[in-house]
Amino acid sequence: MRSQKKKPNYFRINNPIVNKLFLWLLSAGAIVDATMLLSLLANEISELAWGGGAGISHLFEGFYRFMDILSVLLLVLFMAIFVVVLYTYLSNKQEQRHKEDLSKAESPLQGAATEHEEQIIDLLMTIAKPLPGRAKLNRARTAQFLRALMELGYVDKNTAGKTLMVWIETVTEYKDGNASHFQQAIKDATPQDSNVSEFQKQIRQIVGE
């Protein structure tokens, strides 16, 4: 059974700094709101207990001015929260469009893999990630992943190594830069390699075969 593609959540905050700011604003808004409600409740109770004209609002001349300040502060906080939510939504939507544009650019995937391209690219991102202390993508594992796709028929075996390298660099933003060595790495990767077999299993799970 093929897994249904999940709809992206544009309201999810991925930036830790923005997330901290959102939580701070939310907490501050909750504190101000609670202060207002408790103040109004205390005033109503005092009015009932001491009689009209003897409540907290009459004992303290600045009570209503204080409430006005809290109201303005609460409004400002809610506006700030709205700005953060709107920024998150627009940023995530733009990033998603960018990913979709990149994944569609000269994609070598074919057959059933095209319906799961985003998930395949997510797996590729992990596989192609540069080794610690290295700047370039993990060429050997990337080549083995491509060999696995070829053996499953999801990438044409006749596709030029340079074309595959450009696609990999585009969707992962990891660089190799040497098309001839990249092509050789794909040739050196064989179906008998343990990594190739493992990648085939993972690809089959994604595609749902």
Secondary structure, DSSP 8 states (H G I E B T S, - for coil): ---------TT----HHHHHHHHHHHHHHHHHHHHHHHHHHHHHHHHHHH-TT-SHHHH-TTHHHHHHHHHHHHHHHHHHHHHHHHHHHHHHHHHHHHHHHHHHTT--B-GGGGGGHHHHHHHHHHHH---TT--S--HHHHHHHHHHHHHTTSB-TTS-HHHHHHHHHHHH------HHHHHHHHHH--TTSHHHHHHHHHHHHHHT-
